[in-house]
Amino acid sequence: MSSMHAWTVGELDPRFGDSGSAVKSLTADSRRVKPAAVYVAVRGATPQSPDGHDFINQAIAAGAVAV
């Protein structure tokens, strides 16, 4: 996670715990988040499409180590 943080110039959120966490998967579907996943929140293509940002808390609760 620390190398991902440096690469993206993002901010570490204390909700995710240790920045040394291992990443095991990557998904843009919050329903598929498993422990140690990175969740990519994608804005909907149209106003009627779901916005992935609305599901960030669900992804964290499911075990995402980064968003």
Summary of the structure (lengths in Angstrom):
residues: 67
radius of gyration: 12.0
end to end distance: 11.2
largest distance: 37.4
contacts: 164
relative contact order: 0.24
helix: 34%
strand: 13%
